[in-house]
Amino acid sequence: MSDQSHIDVGHKRGRRVTACIECRKRKKKCDHQVTHCSTEGPVSVGGSTEASAAVISLGYMDDPVFKMIATTGQSSDTTKSLELSGPVLQASRAVPPRPYADMLVQSFFDNVNHHYCILYQPSFQASYQDWWSRRRDVSYLCTMTTISLTSLILRVCSNAIQFLPKDGQDRLESELGDSASDLSKLYHEAANSLSDLLPPGVAGLVNAQQLFLGATWLKAEASFVESWHMLAGSVRQAQEIGIDTDKSTPDMTGYELDSRRRLWCALDTWDRFMTAVFNRPRIIGSNNSVPYPSTTLSLSGVCSDVPSAALAKVLENQLGRVLSGTQPGNLSLEESLATVESWMSALPPVFSFLTPEKQWDEGAPWLRFQRLQLHCVGYMTQLALMKAALAVEPQQQSYIEKATDIGLLAMRVCQDFFDLCFPHQAKYFMVSFCPFDAAAFLCSLLLRDTNRTLSRRAEMVNAVGFALSISFRLRDYTKMGEPTWTILNALVSRLQLEAGENEALGKLVRGHNFDDGGLESISRGQTLPGEGVTASLSQWQDEKRLFWWKY
């Protein structure tokens, strides 16, 4: 037909049907003027948006052939509402009452955000306030943008509880009637329910952020496999919205662009970490060219001369990029160690290994945390390089002595980090993992020292004792405590310790744990060095594959 506003659908009972689809649905005669006619008007109306959506639906990303019709954003999706209002409302009701939510949000920015630095507090607070003012509007709650925001709020609450000081935990438990751990799990699962309703690629940066915080929650609960898969979900969401290519739009603010870069920096660092620690394949490709976020922007929005919390995250990622920037085998062990030492010596004064500037420590307590965390990263990376070399072939005694020196330095930093973080920051992964891994490495050196020639052997035994004490004390605070305690006990049982060494080790562990009120739990059947550890060698061999740090 010549009239493009009608569709020839063939013959019916001898008549040619020429009405438009909408008119046929309504069983009305098409008069070419009705407003419900879906084909009325020029065919180009909405064509650009529809064509762009069609390109995206086929899975294309930045294809040069379709670039002229594919838009860079998906803003039309963010205003769409889901018809499943029941599940949305049910999960949204899990957000705690306002006084408790306010407390948890503030605690998150005081105690948690500096772990990864993915949220900009003023921006989040503005969205958070708006959410509370409109939370009774069902149509608002069911938009994809709001669903992702609600999920993010729940993630903030669940993560905050994991690192909440004791007085805050006591308040929640007494006034809400559930344990802090149960409340944290409730908020996490409610956020999962909302997140599962969102199609891939929608709701922009907020969706990627809430997925990331879901992964951090799982990591703090020692659910590493689930954490890795949710991390991958956050990476894929970030890629869908162009964060991996540093894509921006004319209406994007500088704060939003910086938030995207901070998230990508955190994703890349964590991805490298999971590959190094758990030997899992990289999620992000090796060619990471996204610029670093600002290292001067205050994440609280308050201008001051205090170093930004984001600075430490950039420094940590720089080390990973430098070490992975060369092909395997291109650098000798000495060159790799020198690369790490150069990174360590080049840290800004506030994070210096030797004489750090501490003038801001009282007003910015996250600096102490980040300083020791970076020191752990430096020493543990050196140990990882040495460990890999030691596993290949026997090394000269000078190398063993150097490895011992670094292992003892690492344990000293691990002790300081534990003392700073215990108990309310105990679930931070490195608090439990680093002393365990350093002690396991020292145990491996002691096992090789059959002739007892190591010059610092007594210090090594004491360091292992400190690590055992740390693992024992963590058992009631984090799920990492039990397996690290079990594995270290199994390792110690294989050491050929002299009677004096064994006695000193046992006294060291008992002394630390009795001071911490650990006598009762030890007396309930817990084994200590010198009391007949029963863990088998095969158990250690199975478990060490999970925890062995390697590059």
N, C-alpha and C positions, 0 to 999 in steps of 0.2 A: 504494500500500500504506500501511497505517497504521503499520507499523514503519519508522521512519526510518533504522534501522541497516542496511537492505537496499535494493538498487537494482533496480527492475524493468527488466530489459534485454530484455524481449520473449519470444517463444516460440522454442524450439529443439527440433525433432523432436517437436512437440506438447506439450512441457513448458514451464511458465513458470519461467524462471531467476530465483531470488530470492537467491542468494548474493552476499555483498559482493565487491567487486573483488579485494581481497587474497586472499580464500579461493578465488576462481575462478582466480587466477594460480597458486596452490599446488595446485589441483585437489583441494581438500578441502571437506568439508561444513562449512558455517558453523554453529557451535553457539552463536553470539551471545556467547561468553565468551572466545574466544581473544585473546591479546594482540596478534596481528599484524593484527587487523581494523582497518582505517584509519578506519572510520566508527563504531567502538564508542564509546559515551559521548555526552554532550551535543554537539550540533553547534556550540556556541559555543566549544568548546575550541580555542585558537589562532586564533580568528576575527579578533581584533583585529590580531594580527601579520600574518596572511595578507591581510587587507583593506588594511592599510597598505602592504604590499609591492605589492599590486595597483594601488593608487593611484599609487605611485612608478613602477611599470613602464609606466604609461600616460603618464608625463611630467609629471604635475602637480607644481607647487611652491607650497606655502602656499596652496592653493585654499581659500577660505572654506567652500565646500560640503562638502568632505571633511575639514575640519580636525579634526572630532571623532573620526575613525578613523585619520587619518594621523599617525604618530609623527614627531617632529622629527629623530630620529637613524636611523642604519642600522646599529646595533650588531650585529644578527643577521648582517649580511654579513661583518663583520670576522673572525668565527671560522670562516667557511666555508673549506674547503680546495679547492684546484684539483687535479683529477685528473692534470694534466700535470706530474707530479713530475720527469720527465726534464729538460725545459727549465728548470724552476725550479732544480734542483740544479746544472745545468751553468752557469747564469748566476751562481748564488751562489758557486760555486768561484772566480769571478774576483776576489772580495775578496782582497786581498793577505794574506800571512801576518801574524800578529798584530803582530810588532814594527814592520813597515812600515806597517800600518794605523794603529797607535797614533801613529806619527810623523806620518802624513798628517792624522789627525784633529786632533792638536795644532797642526800648521801651519795647518790651515784656520781654527781659532779665533784663531790669532795673526795671520794675514796676509790672510784672505779674508772672514770673517764680517762684519767692519765695513763691507764694501762695500754690503751690503743689510740686514744685521741681522735675518735671518729665523729663526735658530736660537738657542734658549736653551741654553747649554752644559750646565748640570747635568741638564736633562731629556734631552738627547740622549745624554750620557754614561751615564746610567742605562739607557736602552734599548740602547745599544751594548754595555755590559757584559753585559746579559741575553742579547743576541744571541749573543755569543761562548760563553756558558755553555750555550746550547741549540742550537748550530748543527748538531750531529750528529743531532738529532731531525727526521726527514724530515717528519713530520706538522706540526711547528711551522714549519718553513721554508716549507711549502706553504699556510699560511693567508694570506689576503689582507693582513692587518695586517703579517705578517712579510715578505711579498713587497715591500710598499711600504717597509718599514724597510731591507731589504737594498738596495733600489734607492737609498734615501737615503744609506746608508753608501758605496755606490759613487760616488754623485754628490759626496759630500764629498771622497772620495779624488781623483776626477778634477779637481775644481775646485782642490784644494790643490796638485796638481802644476803647474797653470798658473802659480801664484805662489810656487812653492817656491824658497827660496834655493839658490844653486849647490851648497853642500855637501850639501844634501839630495838634489838631483838626481844628483850624482855617486854618492852612496851607493846610490840606487835602481838606477842604470844598472849599477854594478859588481856589485851583489849579486843583482839580478833578471835581468840579462842583456838588457834591452831599453832603448831610449831613453826618456827621460822623456815625450816627446810621444806615443810609441806606447803607453806604459802608461796615460797619461791618456785616450787615445782608447779603449783596451781597456775601461777601467772605465766610461767613458761609454756605450759600445755595449752592455755587459753590463747596465747599468742600463736602457737602452732596451728590451732584450729582456724584462726583468722588468716594466717599466712597461706594455708592450704586452699583457701577460697580464691586466691588471686591468680589469674592466668599469668604465664611467664611474660616478663617484659613490661608489665604495667606498674604504675605508681612510682616510677622514677627512683630518685636517690633514697627516699625514705624506705622503700621496700628493700633495697640493698643493705641499708643500715640495720633494719630490724633482723634480716637474715644473718648478718654478721654477729649481732649480739646474741642471737640464738645459738650460734656456733661457740661463742665465748662462754655462754652458760654451760653448754655440754662439756667444754674443755675443762672448766673448773670442777665439774662433777666427774672428771676422769672418764668420760664417755668419748674416747678419742676417735673411734670409727664414725660414730654418728656426727661428731663435731666436724670431721673432715668432709663428710658429705654435705652438711649444711654450709660449710665454708665454700664448697664448690657452687652451691646454689647462689650465694652472695656474689661470687665471681661472675657467674653467668648473667645475673641480673645487671651487674655493673657493666658487663660487655654489651648487653642489649641496649643500654642507654648511652653507650659511647664513652664511658669513663676510661676504658683501656686505650683509647686513641686521643684522650684529652679533648673530646668534642665539646664545643660550647655553642650557645645560641645568643643572638643579640640581646635578649632580655635576661640573660643569666647574670646574677650579681657576682661580684668578686668573692664574696663570702661563700656562695654556693659552689663556685668553681674550686675554691680552696678546699671545701668540704669533700668534693669529689676526689681531689688529689690525695687528701689525707686518708680517705677510705681505701683508695687503690694502694697507697703506700703500706697500709696495715695489712691488706689482703696479700700483697706480694711478700711481705716479710714473713707472715704466718705460713704462707704456702711453702716458702723456702725452708722454714723451720720444720714443718711436717715431713718434708722430703728428707731432711737431714736426720731427724730423730727417728722417724718410723719407716724410712725407706719407701715412702709412698711416691707415686709419680707426680710430677709437677702438674698443677691445674692451669697455671698461667704459663704462656710460652716464654721462652728465654729472652726474647727481644722486648724488653720492657723499657719503653722510651717516654713514659709519662713523666712530665716535670715533677719535681718534688713540691710539696705544699710549702706555704710560708713558714719560716722558722721564727718569725717575730710576732705573729698574730696571737693575741691572748685569747684562749678558748673560753674564758669567762666574760669577755667583752670589756674588761676593766683595763684601761691603759696603765702600764707601769713599766719599770725597767727590769722586772723579773723575767728571766728567760722563759720562753714559751714551752708549754708541756709537749708541743709537737716536735721540738728540736731533737729530743732523744730518739723519737721514732724514726726520724730521717737519718740520724747517725747510725742507728742499728741496721737500717735497710742498705745504707751505703756499703757497709762491710759485706753484706750478702751479695750485693751486685759486683763488688770488686773481686771477691773470691770465685764467683761463678762466671766472671767475664772472660776467663781463659779456658781453653780446652783442657780436659783432664790429661795430666802428664806433662803439660807444658812448663809447669813450675816445679822445682824441686821442693823437698820438705823445708829446707832452710829458707828458700825464697817465699814459700807460703807463710811460714812463721814470721818472717820479716814483714810481710804484708800486713799481718794482723798487728804486729808490734807498732808499725807505722800508724795504723788506724788508732791504736790505743794512745800513742804519744801525741797524736794530733787532736784529741778530744778537747773541746773548749774548757777553759779553766774551771767552770762550775762542775764539770764531770771528770776532772783530772784524777789519774790514778795515784799520784804522789801527794800533792798538796792542793786539794780542791778548794775553790772559793765557797764558803758556807754562809755568806752574809745574808742570803735570802731564805735559808733553810727554815727558819721559824715561820715566816709568812707564807712560804710556798713549800709545804711539807712533801709534796710530790717529788721535789728535787732529790731528796735523800733516797727515795724509792728508786727513781730513775738512774741515779748515779750508781748505786750498787747493782742495779739490774744490768746496766751497760758493762760494769766491771765483770759481772758473771758471764756475759756474752763474750767478752774478750778472752778470758781465761778458758772458758769451756770450748771455744772455737779452737784455741791452741791445743787443748787436750784431744779434741776430736781429730785434728791433723796428726798428732803423735800416735794416737791409738790406731789409726789406719795404717801408719807405717810400721808400727810394732807388730801388727797382725800379719804382715807380709813376710818379714824376715827378722831374725834376731838382730839387735842393735848393739853398738858398742856401749861400754859402761858409761862413757861420758853422756851419751844420749839418754840412758836410763836415769842418770842423775839429773839431767835437765828436765826430763819429764816429771821426776819427783818434785823438783823445785816448783814447777808450774802447778802440779797437782796440789801441793800444800798451800800455795798462794790462792788457788781456786777455793779450797776448803775454808780458808780464812775469810774470804769474801762471802762465801755461802753462809758461814756462821753469822756474820754481821747482817746479812740480808734476812736470815731467819729471825734474828733478835729484833729487827725492825718490824717485821711483818706479823709475827706471831702475837696473839692468835687471830685477830679479825681479818688479816690479809692472808691467812694461811692457805686459802684455796687457790691463790695465784700459782700457776703451774711450776714456775721456776723455783719457788720456795722449797718445794719437796723434791723436784727432779734434780736440780743441780748438785746439792750435797750428796744425794744418792749416787749420781753418775760419777762425780769426782772420787767418792770413796770406793766405788766399784773399780775404778781405774787404779787407785792406789793398791787395792787388794790384788789386782792382777800383777802389779809390780812385785808385791810381797810374795806372791806365789812363785814367781820366777827367781826370787832371791834365796835359793836353796843353800847357798854358802854364807848367807847373812853378811854380805859385803856392802849393802846400801848404807851410806854414811848417815842418813837421816831416818833410819828405820824406826826408832822410838817415836819420832814425831809423826810418822806415817800411821803407826798403830793408834796413837792418840787421835789423829784426824778421823780415822775410821770409827773410833769410839764416839766422837762428836756426831758423826753422820748417823750412827745407830740411835743415839739419843734423840736426834731431830726426827727421825722416822717414827720412833716410838711415840713421841709427844704429838705427832701429827695424826696419829691413828683415829683420834676422836674428833678431828676437825676436817679431814679431807680423805677421800677414798684412795688417794695416792699413798697414804701412810702405811696401810697394811701390806700391800705388795712390796714396797721398798724395804720395809722392815723384814719381811720374810726372806727376800732375796739377799739382803746384806747379811742376815744371820747365816744363810746357807753358804755364802762366800767365806765368812769368818770361820765357819766350821772346817773349811778346807785349808786354812792357813796353818803352817807348822810353827806355831808360836811357842816360845819358851814359857816356862811356868810363870816367871815374873811378868812377861808381856801379857799373858792371858789374864792374870790377876788384875793387872793395871787396867786393862780394857774393861773388864767386868765392873770394877769399882767406878771407873769413869762414867759408864752408862748408868749404873744404879744411882750414883751421886746426882747426876743431872736430873734424872726422872723422879727421884725422891724429893728433890727441891721443888719440883713442879707438881707434887701431889700424885706421883705415879706409883707409889708403893702398893696401893690396893689392887690396881689392875695387874701389876707384875705378879703379885702373890696369887692371882687366880690361874696360874699355870703358864704364864708367858715365859719363854726361854730367853736366857741371856748368854752372852759369850762365857764359856767355861761351865755351862750347866747342861751340856749335852744337846746341842742343836740337832734336830732330827730331819731337817729338810734334806732331800736327796739331791745328788749331783745332777740327775736327769731333770729334776724340777728347775734347778738353776739354769741348765742349758736351754730349757724351753722358754723360761721367762726372760732370759737375757736378750733374746732376739727381739723382744718387744721394746726393751728400754735402752738398748745400746745405741748411743749417739754416734752417727758416722756421717762423713761428708763424702 
